[in-house]
Amino acid sequence: MVFSALIYSQNLISDEIKSRIAASNRCFSIVQDKYLGLVISKAVKIKIHATMVKTAVVFGSETWAMAERDVTRLGTWERKVLRTVHGTVGDQGLWRIRINKVLREIYKDLDIVADIKLKRLEWTGHVVRMDQGRTVQKIFESKPEGRRRKGRPRLRWLKDVGKDLREMKVKRWRYKAVDKEEWASVINKGCQRAVEPRSK
């Protein structure tokens, strides 16, 4: 399976996310019979989700700056897929879909938004450690000049990543990112933090 990422001159990440979800839905339609079948286990179905369907969405997500509507859209899509994977549940003679709380409890992997945020942190550390002459490093460290147009400021990738790091209470993150092992520890703690609420 071949994936591609769209690049917009106006940095329209929401359009990119819609494209990713559309691609994943095509993957989902191909394997839907396997999801609904009773022959394979739920563990295998989850594996299909992680390696085929979810991958079609998160491809290239390391560079996304996600607005709240994007986070909501991604979460809604993943819950739809997981409800298909786990099926309905019997309740006093009736069949109903599994509520969000139940899905969080039975799905042991990171949810798609947490997964994307951790991928961004991995990419951030990689860029920080790049040689100064690399084009990506120059863009990362550049400070755009000129006047901003009227209206709401456009969501910036670095500010979005910085927000995640503040929520994780990570200080002096640029210094920590230079050390590969220390940055791996930051990411690992972020992973644990993302999973903790499910065990409560």
N, C-alpha and C positions, 0 to 999 in steps of 0.2 A: 504494500500500500504506500502510495506517495502522497505526501502532504506539501502544501505550499502556504506561504504567508503573504498577505497583502500589505503593501506599504502605501500610505496615503500622504499627500503633501500637507494636509491639514491635521494629521495625526488622529484620525477618526477611529479610535480603538473600539468604540461600540459597534461600528460597522464590521470590523475585523472579527469581533466576538460573535456577531450574528452569522458571519460566514463560517466560522469554526463550528458553531452549533448546527448549522445546516449540513455541514460535511459529516458531523457525528451522527446526525439523524439518518443520513444515507447509509452509514455503517450499521446503525441500529436496525434499519429495515432489512439489511442483508442477513444479519444474524438473529433476527427476532424469533424465528422458528426455534432456534437453539435455546433462547432465553425462556420461551414458553413451554418447551418440551419437558417432559418428566424423566427422560432418560439420563440426563447429565445432572450432576449435583449443583447446589447453589454455589459451592466453592469454585467450581469450574466456570459458572456463569459470571461470578465476580471477577475471575481472571480474564475472561473475555472482555468484560467492561473496562478493566484497567489497561489491557494491552491493545485493544482495538478502538472501542467507542470513545473512552475518555481521552485517549492519546490524540484523537482527531480534533479535540477541543483545545487541549493545553499546548499543542505545538506552537512554538514561538511566543508563548505567554510570558517568558522572562522579561520581555520589553514592554509589557502592558502597564498602563496607568488606569486602574479601574474605578469608575464612578459607582455610586451606590446602586444605580439601576443595572449596571453590569454584574455586580455581585449578586443582586437578586435574580437576575436572569440565569446566571450560571447555577445558582443553588436550586432554582426551580427545575431546570433541565435535569440536573443530576438526580434529584428526588424522584422525578418521573421515571427515569431509567431504573433506579433501585426498587421502586414499587413494582415494576415489571419483573425484576429479578426475583424478588422475595415473594411476590404474589399477594393475594388477599388473605385475610385472616377471619376465621369464624368467630362470631360474637352473638350468643343467644339465638342460634339458628339462622343468623343472617351473615352475609359476607360483606366485609368492608375493606377499604384500602388501609394500609398501615400509616399511622400519623407520623409527623416529623420526628417527634421525640423517640418513637420506637425505631425509626430508621437510623437515627444517630447512635442508638444503643447497639444495634445488631451489625452496623457497618463498621468494621474494625480499622479500615484504612483512613487516611486523611480525606476530608471532604475536598472538593475540587478547588474551592477558594483558598483554603489553607495550603493546599499543594502548590498552587500558582504562586502564592506569597513566598513560600520557601524556595521555590525555583528562582524567584527574583533575587532573593538574598544570595543564593549560590552564584548567580550571574554577577551581582554587585561585587562580591569578593573577587571574582575572576577578573573583572574589569579594573578594580583598584590595583591588583597585582601585575597588570600588564605593563610592558615597557612604555615609557613616556612617548616614544615616537609612533606608537600604534594609533591609527585613525580613530578607533573606538575610544581609546583613552583620551585623545584630544577633545573629542566631542563630549565625553563625560565631564571633563574638567573645564570646558568652555563656559563663558558667561555671556549669553546673548545680549547685544546692545540694541539701542533704539527704543522707540516709544511703543507701548502696547496699545492695541486697538481698544476702543470702548467695549464694555460688556464684561461678563463674568470671566475671570482668568481661566485659561485652559489648564486642565489638570496635568501636572508634570510628573514624569516617572520617578525622578529622584525624590520629590516631595512625598509621593505616595509610599515609596520605600522607607523614607525617613519617618513617616507616620507609623508604619509597622514596627520599626525599631524603637520608637518612643513607647509604644504600647507594650513592647517586650522589656522596657526599662534598660535598654542597651545604650550605654554612654560611650563617647569617644569611639564610635563605630569605625571610623576611617582608619584609626590606628590598629584596631583589632582585626580589620579586614586584611591588613598587610600580612599578618601571621596566619598562614593557611590552617594550622591546627586549631588556633584560638577561634577563628571564624567558623570552623566546622563545629566547635563546641557551642557557639551562638546559635547556629542552625539547628543543632540537636536539641537544645533547650526550647527553641521555637516549636519544634516538632512535638515535644512532650507537652508543651503548653496547649497546643492545638488539640491534643487527644484527651487531656485531663478532664474537661467537662463531661465527657461521655461516661466516665467511670463514677461520677458522683450520683 
